[in-house]
Amino acid sequence: MSGMGKNAVRLLIGSQERRGLLASIVLYLTLAGVSFVFLYPILFIISGSAKDIYDLSNPLVRWVPTKITFDNYVKAYNVLGGFRTLGVSLAVMLSTALAQTAVSALVGYGLAKYQFWGKPIFMGLLMVSFILPPQTTFLSKYVLFNNFKMIGTVYPVLLPSLLGQGLKSAIFILIFYQFFKMAPKSLDEAAFIDGAGHFTTFWRINLALAAPAIVVVFIFSFVWNWNDTYLTGTYFGTSVNTLPLMLERFVEHFRKMYPTTAENQLLRLNEGLRMAGTLLTIIPLVIIYVLVERRLIESIDRAGITGE
């Protein structure tokens, strides 16, 4: 084979040092296909939320509306409760995520750094609680919180997070356990020689090194608690309204706010209202992700986890 032929084969197939043209084409086509699968629902919702009832009922209008309208967002904003609901959602979820992160760090540090009687049993129970679906223990927890008159308050969500039993707390504890386990013991020994106590060593040395794990756990805790409507909907009832819960009850609240009349009869058929409400609900998560994207990716890579 001539030198030109070898160069052409190397260009198409590649070598150990460089990816070939065919491999690059396959890679980018695969990435484009996967991206389209994830982006298609978002693009569909954005397009539908900007349509009025006439564009939605017109089969000739697919993606681009004949007239872009923001009326759907205004009505959806009013139905969801506006800034009041957003404020309640952020207050509840941020406090829950902060409590879950702090307690998970303490428990993970204790398991990683100290030896005590029954530690293998405790680790086994922790793994069981990670595998066990939360729905299996829901009834007993509901009875417990109901006996203490906590149903309809934030305590059924906040208190378990403060006690290491919040939503997916087991995986957060294991993340910190893995991270603190990999931390060099020489730093702890040097701190003890300098006269630092156990809490000081945890707070000033180990916790500073665990910044990647803190970022990952806090973001995941916030997102998972935000998206959970099964447990929070039952515990909160109608006393505490968050954006996901209001979206789940969107039709009910819409009918109360916009009673059936000859003028707004068509509004009930407007799916663009629900799409606008969906976008308004996920916008806070998107903003948080944009703000911490670079730090989150670096933290996931350093913490050595993939999430779910």
N, C-alpha and C positions, 0 to 999 in steps of 0.2 A: 504493500500500500504506500502510495506516495505521501510526502510530507503534507501536501495540501489536503489529501483525504484524511489523514490522521487529525489534522487541525479541525476539519469539519466534524468528524466524529466526536472529538473532544468538546467542541462547541455545543453539540446537541446533547450528548450524554453527560458530559462533565468529567471532573476528576476528583481526587481526594481533597484538593485545595479549593475547588470552585464548583458551584452547582451548574449543571448544564441547562441549556435553553428549554429542553423538553420538561425537565424536572421543575424549572421555574414556572412554566406555563401551567403544569398540573397543580402546583402549589397555589398559584394565584387564583386559578379557577375554583379550587376547593375552598379557599378563603372567601372568595366572592360569593359562592353558593351558601356557605354557612352564614355569612353576614346577611345575605338576603333573607334567609329563614328567620333570623332574629329581628331584622329591621322591617320586614313586611307588615307585621301587625301594628307596629308603631306608625309607619307611614299611612296605613289604612285608617287608623284612628285619627291622625292629624287631618287627613283629607276629609273624612266624614264629619269631623267636628266643625269644619269650616263651611259645610253645606246647609242650605235651608231645606225645608220639607219638600219643596218642589224639585230640587236637584237630587235629593235622596230617592224620590219616587220616579225619577226619570231614568230609564235604563240606558239612555245614550250618554249620560254623565257618569264616568267611571272614576277618574282620579282628580281631575282639575274641575272645581265647581265653576259654574257660569258666573256666580257672584259670591265673593268671599264675605261671610258674615261672622261677626263676633257676638251676635245676640245669644247664641248657644252658650258661650262662656259666661255671659252675664247671668243668664237664668240658672246655669249649673252652679255658679258661684253663690247665688242666693239660696239655692236648694241645699248646698253642702254646709251652709252656715257661715261662710266667709272667714274673716280673720279670727273670729271667736273660736271656731272649730280648729283652725290651724294652730292657734295658740295653745289650746288644750292638747292637741295631738303632740306638738313639740315638747310641751312641759312633761307630759306623761312618759313619752318614749325616751326623751333625753335623760330624765331621772332614772328610768328603768335601766337604760344602757349604762349609765355611770355606775349605778349600784352593782349591776351584774359584772362589769369590768373590774371594779375594785375588789369585790368578794372573790371572784375567780382568780385574780392575781394572788390574793392572800392564801387561798386554799392550794393553788398550784405550787406556790413557794414552799408551803409547809410540807407538801408531799414530796417535793423534789429535794429539799435540803435536810430533812430530819427523818430519823428512824424511830419508830414507836411501835408498841405492841398492837397488833391487829391491822397494820398498814396494808398487807396483801388483801385482807378481807375488805377493807375500805376501798381499795382500788378495784376489786372485783365488783362491789356494789355500784361503784361509779360507772363502770363499763355497762352493767346491767341497766342502770338508769339512762344511759346514752342510747342503748338499743330499744328500750321500752318506749312505745309510743305514748305521748302525753294524754291521749284519749282514754287509755286504760286506767289512769289514776284520776281522771277528771271528776268522776262522781264523788269519790271520797273527799277530794279537795273542796268540791262545791258544798258538800254537807258541812264540812269543817268551817268554811268561811261563812256559810249561812248561819251556823250556830253562834258565831261571833258577830253577827250583824254587819258583815263587810261587803255583802253583795250590793252592787250599785255604787261602789267606791273604787278607788285605784289600788287599794290595799291587796286584793287577791293577785295582782300582777307585780306590785312593788315589793311586798314582803317576801315572796319566794326568791326574788332576785337578790334581796339583802341577805338571805340565808343560804345562797348557793343552790337554790332549787328552781331558778327561773327557766324560761324557755331556752332549751339547748344549752343550759349551763354546763352540762357534763363535757361537751366538746370544748368549751372555752377553758375549763379547768385543765383539760388535757393539753391544750395549746400552751398554756403557761407552764404546766408541768414539764413539757418537752423543752421549752425555752430555758427555764431555770436549771434544768438538768444538764444542759450543755454549757452553762456558764462556768468559767474556771473557778475552782475552789480556792485557788491562791488569793483571789481578791477578798473572799470572806475571811480567810485566815489573817490576811494583812489588816483587815478592818478590826478583827477581834484583838490583834496585838496592839493596835492603836487605841484600844479601849472602847470601841463602838459596841453597842448592844445589839441584840437580835433585830429589833425593829429598825434601828438606825441603819444596820447593814442591808436590810430589805429595802428601806425607803430611799437611801442615798446612793446605793451601789447597784443592787440587782434590779430595782424598778427602773432606774435610768437606762440600764442595758436592755431592758425589755420593752423599749418604746415601739419596735415593730409589732410585737404581740399585742400591745395595748391598742394600737391603731386598728389592727385587724379585728380584735374582739369587740371593740366599741362600735365599729361600723357594722359588722355582721349582726351584733345584738340589736342595734337600732333598726336595721332593715327588717330583720326577722320579726321583731316585736311590732313594727309598723304594719307589716303585711298580714299578721295573724288577726283573723276576725272570728275564728271559731271560739277560742277561749275568751278573748276580750269581749266579744259580743255577749257571751253568756254571763260573764262576771259583771260587766259594766251595765248591761241592760240599756235603758234609755236615759240613765242619769249622767253618764259620761259619754260624750260623743266625740269620736275621732274621725278623721277624713275617710279612712277605709270603711268604718262602720256606717258613716253617712252615705257613702257610695253604695254599700250593700243595701241600704234602705232608700235608695234614690227615688224609686217609683212611688213609694209610700209618701215620702215628704213632698214630692212634686205634686201629687194629687191634693195634698192639704194646702199647698201654697198656691196652686193654680186649679181651682175647682172647674169642673166641666161646664163649659158654656159653648154657645155657637161660635164664638170667636176663637177660643183656644182648643177646640176639639182636635184640630190637626196637630197640636203640640204633642199629644200623647203618642202620635205615630212617628215623632221626630227622634230617630236613633242618634242623631248628632248631639243631642243634649247629653245622653249617657256617655258618648265618646268624649265630649268636652269635660264632663265630670271626671272621667277616668284620667285624662291628661292633667287636670288640676290636682288630682290626688297623688300622681307620681312625680310631679314637678319638684316638690321638696327633696325627694330622694335623688333626682337628677342633679339638682343644685349641689347637694352634699357630695355626690360622687365627683362632680367637676372640680370642686374645691380641694378634694383630698386624693384625686386620681393618682398623681405621681407618687405621693407618699404611701398610698394604699398598695400600689403594685410593688414598690420596693419592700414594703413590710411583709407582704405575702411571700415574696421571694426569700427574704431573710428568715421568716418564721418557718418556712418549709411546709406550707399547707396549700391546699387547692380550693377550699371552701366547698359550697354545693349550690 
